[in-house]
Amino acid sequence: MPGRLLVLSNGHGEDLIALRVIQALKQRRPEIEVAVLPMVGEGAVYRGAEEQGLLRRVGPRRQLPSGGFSNQSLRGLLADLGAGVLGLTLRQWRFVRRWGKAGDPVLAVGDLLPLLLAWSGGGPYGFIGTPKSDYTWAGAPGIAALYHRLKGSEWDPWEWALMAGPRCRLAAMRDRLTARGLRRHGVAAIAPGNPMMDGLDLGTLPLALRDWRRVLLLGGSRMPEAAGNLKRLLESLALVPSGAPLLVLAPTGSRPAPHEWEPLLLDLGYEPIDPPEALAELGAAAAWACGRRLLLIGPGCFSRWACWAELGLASAGTATEQLVGLGIPALSLPGPGPQFKRGFAERQSRLLGGAVAVCRSSAVLAERAELLLGDPGLARQLGAIGTQRMGMAGGSVALSRAIEERLLGSADGATG
């Protein structure tokens, strides 16, 4: 029975997915030693689990200027090249090769790069393909969609080859449509569930919030892009006609930190206040007010706050998908990037079946926000599409079972 597993993940969202799967796997196989190599950044998502002894971070890693989105712009690519991304990737490849010589399995979470590194290790490997879905091109216009239709899959032939290789024991996709497309090309792809919907609180709305209209604000986690995204979204929100008091819930990760909000909010006319006594138990780190709008900033509060929202204003990746998966529609406003540009936003909208709508201007976003806040039936209809596209919770457990059976082998030592 293999005693070790190396997990490769190449982005913030991929880190989150990998962490959920690892947590579920350790429940099934607590004796397995899990090492993680975050290929983009330092893997801060893993810190808590590392302190609990569930895993350990290994190998060379570095924070890159593009945040892992060098494929979104030439500027991001050049910045990463200047920061030494080629040398970093070479060192990571060498690390995986050393790992593979012992015959221990590798699990890649993400896209082509971690899949390629897992294959290069020389031993058994598995793959959880997170970014690509055939929903993103089905019915879409343009040359790119035509290219995918001709292939019958958003994944490319060289990726099929890696997933269909004899050492690849597991190829798990995010949805059944994508897995079906790959099976037509000889890949034994499965879609046991989407871990992105695990770990989210589905609790009831606190009584203190029932007199407020509630909007969730998601600007992303990569500075300085996140600050620009938040500014555009808040400027758009200011154009929504004021009726009932509006509560703006702004859950964050480690960035932007509460103090990084100050210049942005002061410039937009917000003032810092003490949270109202009725809202003091929500876990906010800071509260700001502007007219009838109250904004609460909550580091680490996404999983708790998301289900309270009626609408999302979002220029983010993974968190937006999770939000609409809870049945809450969202509006997005693309910016200059490097991540959340128009192409990214439109692809996300197609992926989620229109549950997140791309707005071309602040005025359009304000108009649609007013419409959705005033029409709960339409909001529920769009939210239901998001829930269908993202799937129900439980994907982490299902994936951990597949990893155990196919990649690690059963407890008596048989391989999958």
Secondary structure as GFF3:
##gff-version 3
##sequence-region A 1 416
A	DSSP	beta_strand	4	9	.	.	.	ID=ss1
A	DSSP	alpha_helix	12	28	.	.	.	ID=ss2
A	DSSP	beta_strand	33	38	.	.	.	ID=ss3
A	DSSP	three_ten_helix	44	46	.	.	.	ID=ss4
A	DSSP	alpha_helix	47	51	.	.	.	ID=ss5
A	DSSP	beta_strand	56	57	.	.	.	ID=ss6
A	DSSP	three_ten_helix	70	72	.	.	.	ID=ss7
A	DSSP	alpha_helix	74	82	.	.	.	ID=ss8
A	DSSP	alpha_helix	85	101	.	.	.	ID=ss9
A	DSSP	beta_strand	106	110	.	.	.	ID=ss10
A	DSSP	alpha_helix	112	120	.	.	.	ID=ss11
A	DSSP	beta_strand	125	129	.	.	.	ID=ss12
A	DSSP	three_ten_helix	134	136	.	.	.	ID=ss13
A	DSSP	alpha_helix	143	151	.	.	.	ID=ss14
A	DSSP	alpha_helix	157	164	.	.	.	ID=ss15
A	DSSP	beta_strand	168	172	.	.	.	ID=ss16
A	DSSP	alpha_helix	176	183	.	.	.	ID=ss17
A	DSSP	three_ten_helix	195	197	.	.	.	ID=ss18
A	DSSP	three_ten_helix	207	209	.	.	.	ID=ss19
A	DSSP	beta_strand	213	218	.	.	.	ID=ss20
A	DSSP	alpha_helix	225	237	.	.	.	ID=ss21
A	DSSP	beta_strand	246	252	.	.	.	ID=ss22
A	DSSP	alpha_helix	258	267	.	.	.	ID=ss23
A	DSSP	beta_strand	271	273	.	.	.	ID=ss24
A	DSSP	three_ten_helix	277	282	.	.	.	ID=ss25
A	DSSP	beta_strand	286	290	.	.	.	ID=ss26
A	DSSP	beta_strand	293	299	.	.	.	ID=ss27
A	DSSP	alpha_helix	302	305	.	.	.	ID=ss28
A	DSSP	three_ten_helix	306	308	.	.	.	ID=ss29
A	DSSP	beta_strand	311	314	.	.	.	ID=ss30
A	DSSP	alpha_helix	318	325	.	.	.	ID=ss31
A	DSSP	beta_strand	330	332	.	.	.	ID=ss32
A	DSSP	alpha_helix	342	351	.	.	.	ID=ss33
A	DSSP	beta_strand	356	358	.	.	.	ID=ss34
A	DSSP	alpha_helix	362	374	.	.	.	ID=ss35
A	DSSP	alpha_helix	376	390	.	.	.	ID=ss36
A	DSSP	alpha_helix	395	403	.	.	.	ID=ss37
A	DSSP	pi_helix	404	408	.	.	.	ID=ss38
###
